[in-house]
Amino acid sequence: MITERQKNILRLIIQSYTNTGNPVGSKKLMEDGVESSSATIRNDMKALEEYGLLLKTHSSSGRIPSMLGYRYYVDHLLRPAEVNNEELQLIRHSFGKEFHEINDIIEQSAEILSDLTSYTAFSLGPEVKERRLTGFRIVPLNERQIIAIIVTDKGNVESQVFAVPPSVSSQDLEKMTQIINEKLVGEPLLTVYHRLRTEIPMILHRYFQTPDGMMDLFDAMLGQAFDEKVYVSGRMNVLDFGIQKDVQQIKSVYSFMQDSEELTQLLNATVTTDSPIAIRIGTELGNELLDDMSMITATYEVAGHGKGTIALLGPTSMPYSKMFGLVDVFRHELASKLGTYYRFLDE
């Protein structure tokens, strides 16, 4: 059974270590306000070590937190720090500029959070299932290339260049655009997805000599509308986490952070907590590349438009109290900015 004094010692050790990176000894704890003798404190540190919450370094008599120690601290001892006014004003100022679409706000939020923390930040916008397809256009670039432009009612605009198969004529493309606008524009994206798998293939068989090729083009063009685009900022900050990794591991981590599907799974991983903010430490992230890191994940909700996610990836020795407080304020500011933008779209 951990005593209250031992809890206090563990909390002070973690706060000191995450701020300085230095092992913590009994003298430092006495300076930080533990009103016990040096011998008593050392006994308590030894007990915490036996519980698996602290580790003893070889270079000094000081202790550092273990992964289990961080977990106990986050679950039982963490007190979110208050965000100072300068940081709050910086967040609001960054969100204060003019944005032309929702994705700009989502992308900028990752950049702001990364700049504030010097960690790697992720941002995932409100859920796709709330959107409707409101516009579709094809713009020819040359004989064999086109730009497909997709617009949703939530302010998302997607555009991508596609190569046109030799079997597809300009008349085919015109007919494709007509079918999409007649059958799919105005529908929720989930309905669009369903019709792409049921009704649309039958229509293509009626109109086109090579329906399979046209179906592939349909899927390629409209499929991106269903992607949950994860914006990442500060990928290379992992090099500054003080984690001993070889070059190949760093390359693997960087490659992992460029895979939107993997990142979406990481951000959406089930966490057994009712809190809008969750902290996963080391092996809890489910990827051995991230065993020396921690992730703070926070959801935010925009009324009528679904939920989004922001996250911070940093070393296990991140100052959890400060980061928790910052992420909590940040998610509210982002939700407020998106809410304002959505109301502007509805006017």
C-alpha positions in Angstrom: 0.0 0.0 0.0 1.5 3.3 -1.1 1.4 5.9 1.7 0.4 9.6 1.1 4.0 10.6 1.7 5.2 8.1 -0.9 2.6 9.4 -3.4 3.9 12.9 -2.8 7.5 11.8 -3.3 6.6 10.0 -6.6 4.7 13.1 -7.8 7.6 15.4 -7.0 10.2 13.0 -8.6 8.2 12.8 -11.8 7.6 16.6 -11.9 11.3 17.3 -11.4 12.5 14.6 -13.8 10.2 15.6 -16.6 11.3 19.3 -16.2 15.0 18.7 -15.9 15.9 15.2 -17.1 18.0 14.7 -14.0 17.6 11.8 -11.5 16.1 13.0 -8.2 17.6 12.3 -4.8 16.5 12.8 -1.2 18.2 16.2 -0.9 16.2 17.6 -3.9 13.0 16.2 -2.4 13.7 18.0 0.9 14.2 21.2 -1.0 10.9 20.7 -2.7 9.1 20.5 0.6 9.1 16.9 1.8 9.2 17.3 5.6 11.1 14.1 6.5 14.6 13.1 7.2 16.9 12.1 4.3 16.9 8.5 5.6 13.1 8.3 5.7 12.9 9.7 2.2 15.5 7.2 0.9 13.5 4.4 2.5 10.3 5.6 0.8 12.2 5.8 -2.6 13.4 2.3 -2.1 9.8 1.1 -1.4 8.6 2.9 -4.6 11.4 1.1 -6.4 10.3 -2.2 -5.1 6.7 -1.4 -6.2 8.1 -0.9 -9.7 7.3 2.8 -9.8 10.9 4.1 -9.7 14.2 3.1 -11.2 17.6 3.6 -9.7 20.3 4.9 -12.1 23.8 3.7 -12.1 25.3 7.1 -12.1 23.8 8.5 -8.9 21.8 7.7 -5.9 18.8 9.5 -7.5 15.7 7.8 -8.9 13.8 8.2 -12.2 10.3 7.1 -13.0 9.5 3.8 -14.6 6.8 3.3 -17.2 4.6 1.9 -14.4 5.4 5.0 -12.3 4.3 7.3 -15.1 1.1 5.3 -15.5 0.4 5.6 -11.7 1.1 9.3 -11.8 -1.2 10.0 -14.8 -4.0 7.9 -13.3 -3.8 9.1 -9.7 -1.6 12.1 -9.1 -1.7 14.3 -12.2 -2.9 17.9 -11.6 -3.4 19.7 -14.9 -1.3 23.0 -15.1 -3.0 26.2 -15.9 -2.2 27.6 -19.3 -0.6 31.0 -19.0 -2.1 34.0 -20.7 0.7 34.3 -23.3 0.2 30.8 -24.6 -3.6 31.3 -24.7 -3.3 34.5 -26.6 -0.9 32.8 -29.0 -3.4 30.1 -29.7 -6.2 32.6 -30.3 -4.1 34.8 -32.5 -3.0 31.8 -34.6 -6.7 30.8 -35.1 -7.6 34.4 -35.7 -6.4 34.6 -39.3 -8.8 34.1 -42.3 -9.3 30.5 -43.4 -10.8 29.4 -46.8 -11.8 25.9 -45.9 -12.2 23.6 -42.9 -9.1 21.6 -43.8 -7.0 24.7 -43.5 -8.1 25.1 -39.9 -7.5 21.4 -39.1 -4.0 21.6 -40.7 -3.1 24.8 -38.9 -4.2 23.4 -35.6 -1.5 20.7 -35.9 1.1 23.3 -36.7 0.1 25.5 -33.8 0.2 22.6 -31.3 3.5 21.4 -32.5 5.1 24.9 -32.4 3.8 25.4 -28.8 5.2 22.1 -27.5 8.1 21.2 -29.8 6.5 17.7 -30.1 4.8 15.9 -33.0 1.2 17.0 -33.3 -1.7 15.3 -35.1 -5.1 16.7 -36.0 -8.1 14.9 -37.4 -11.2 16.8 -38.4 -14.9 16.2 -37.5 -16.2 12.9 -38.6 -16.8 12.1 -42.2 -20.2 10.6 -41.7 -21.7 14.0 -41.0 -20.8 15.4 -44.4 -22.8 15.7 -47.7 -21.4 15.8 -51.2 -22.4 19.2 -52.6 -20.2 19.6 -55.7 -18.3 17.7 -58.3 -16.3 18.9 -61.3 -13.8 17.6 -63.7 -11.3 20.0 -65.3 -9.2 18.7 -68.2 -5.5 19.4 -68.1 -4.5 17.7 -71.3 -5.7 14.7 -73.4 -4.8 12.2 -70.7 -5.0 14.1 -67.4 -7.9 15.7 -65.5 -8.4 17.4 -62.1 -11.4 16.1 -60.1 -12.8 18.6 -57.6 -15.0 17.4 -54.7 -16.8 19.7 -52.3 -18.8 18.9 -49.2 -21.2 21.0 -47.2 -18.8 21.1 -44.3 -16.4 23.3 -46.3 -14.0 20.5 -47.3 -12.6 20.8 -50.8 -10.6 17.9 -52.3 -8.8 18.1 -55.6 -6.5 15.6 -57.3 -5.0 14.9 -60.7 -5.9 11.7 -62.4 -4.6 9.9 -65.5 -7.4 9.0 -67.8 -7.3 5.4 -69.2 -7.0 5.3 -73.0 -10.3 3.5 -73.2 -12.1 6.5 -71.6 -13.2 9.3 -74.0 -14.0 13.0 -73.2 -17.7 12.0 -73.8 -17.4 9.3 -71.2 -16.0 11.9 -68.7 -18.9 14.2 -69.4 -21.4 11.4 -68.8 -19.6 10.4 -65.6 -19.9 14.0 -64.3 -23.6 14.0 -65.2 -24.2 10.7 -63.4 -22.4 11.9 -60.2 -24.2 15.2 -60.2 -27.6 13.6 -60.8 -27.3 10.6 -58.6 -24.9 11.6 -55.8 -24.6 15.3 -55.3 -26.6 16.4 -52.3 -26.5 13.0 -50.6 -24.7 12.2 -47.3 -21.2 10.7 -47.9 -22.3 7.4 -46.4 -25.1 7.2 -48.9 -22.7 8.1 -51.7 -20.4 5.3 -50.5 -23.3 2.8 -50.4 -24.5 3.7 -53.9 -20.9 3.4 -55.3 -21.1 -0.2 -54.2 -24.7 -1.0 -55.4 -26.5 1.3 -57.8 -23.6 3.0 -59.7 -22.1 -0.2 -61.1 -25.4 -1.1 -62.7 -25.7 2.3 -64.2 -22.2 2.1 -65.6 -22.9 -1.2 -67.3 -25.8 0.5 -69.2 -23.8 3.5 -70.4 -20.2 2.4 -70.9 -18.4 -0.3 -73.0 -15.7 -0.7 -70.3 -17.7 -0.3 -67.0 -14.9 -1.8 -64.9 -12.4 0.9 -65.9 -15.0 3.6 -65.2 -15.8 2.1 -61.8 -12.1 2.2 -60.9 -12.1 5.8 -61.9 -15.2 6.5 -59.9 -13.7 4.9 -56.8 -10.4 6.7 -57.2 -12.1 10.1 -57.6 -14.7 9.8 -54.9 -12.8 7.5 -52.5 -10.8 10.4 -51.2 -13.9 12.1 -49.9 -14.2 9.3 -47.3 -10.6 9.5 -46.1 -10.1 10.7 -42.6 -7.2 13.0 -43.4 -4.7 13.2 -40.5 -2.6 16.3 -40.5 0.9 15.9 -38.9 3.2 18.7 -37.9 6.7 18.4 -36.3 7.5 14.9 -37.6 11.3 15.5 -37.2 10.8 16.6 -33.6 11.2 12.9 -32.6 14.9 13.4 -33.2 14.9 15.8 -30.2 13.1 13.6 -27.7 16.4 12.3 -26.3 15.4 8.8 -27.2 18.3 6.4 -28.2 17.3 5.1 -31.6 19.4 4.0 -34.5 19.0 5.6 -38.0 16.8 2.7 -39.3 14.4 3.1 -36.3 14.1 6.8 -36.9 13.4 6.2 -40.6 10.7 3.6 -39.6 9.1 6.1 -37.2 9.1 8.8 -39.8 7.6 6.4 -42.4 4.9 5.4 -39.9 3.9 9.0 -39.4 3.4 9.4 -43.2 0.9 6.6 -43.3 -2.6 8.2 -42.9 -4.3 4.8 -42.4 -1.9 3.8 -39.6 -2.2 7.2 -37.9 -6.0 7.1 -38.0 -5.9 3.7 -36.3 -3.5 5.0 -33.7 -5.6 8.1 -33.0 -8.9 6.1 -32.9 -7.5 3.2 -30.8 -9.9 2.3 -28.0 -8.9 3.8 -24.7 -10.7 2.6 -21.5 -11.6 6.0 -20.2 -14.7 8.3 -20.2 -12.5 11.4 -20.3 -12.1 13.4 -23.5 -8.4 13.4 -22.9 -6.4 10.1 -22.7 -2.8 9.5 -22.2 -1.1 6.3 -23.5 2.4 5.5 -22.4 5.0 3.3 -24.1 3.8 -0.2 -25.0 0.2 1.0 -24.5 0.5 2.7 -28.0 0.6 -0.8 -29.5 3.6 -0.2 -31.8 7.1 -1.1 -30.8 8.4 1.9 -32.7 6.7 4.1 -30.1 7.7 2.1 -27.0 9.8 5.1 -25.7 7.1 7.6 -26.3 3.8 8.8 -24.9 0.7 10.2 -26.6 -1.9 12.6 -25.3 -5.1 12.3 -27.3 -8.0 14.6 -27.0 -11.4 14.7 -28.6 -13.5 17.8 -29.3 -17.0 18.2 -30.5 -18.6 20.8 -32.8 -22.4 20.8 -32.3 -24.1 19.3 -35.2 -20.9 18.5 -37.1 -19.4 15.5 -35.2 -16.2 14.9 -33.2 -12.5 15.5 -34.1 -9.3 14.6 -32.5 -6.0 16.2 -31.7 -2.9 14.4 -30.3 0.6 15.0 -29.1 3.4 12.5 -29.4 6.4 13.1 -27.2 8.9 11.3 -25.0 7.7 9.3 -22.0 9.4 12.0 -19.9 7.1 14.8 -21.2 5.8 17.2 -18.5 2.4 15.6 -18.3 0.8 18.2 -16.1 1.7 21.1 -18.5 0.8 19.2 -21.7 -2.5 18.0 -20.3 -3.6 21.5 -19.4 -2.4 22.9 -22.8 -4.2 20.2 -24.8 -7.4 20.7 -22.8 -7.4 24.4 -23.6 -6.4 23.8 -27.2 -9.3 21.4 -27.9 -11.8 24.0 -26.7 -10.2 26.8 -28.8 -10.2 24.6 -31.9 -13.8 23.5 -31.4 -14.8 27.2 -31.0 -13.0 28.2 -34.2 -14.6 25.4 -36.2 -18.0 26.2 -34.7 -17.7 29.8 -35.8 -16.6 28.7 -39.3 -19.5 26.3 -39.7 -22.0 29.0 -38.6 -20.5 31.2 -41.3 -21.1 28.5 -43.9 -24.7 28.2 -42.8 -25.5 31.9 -43.2 
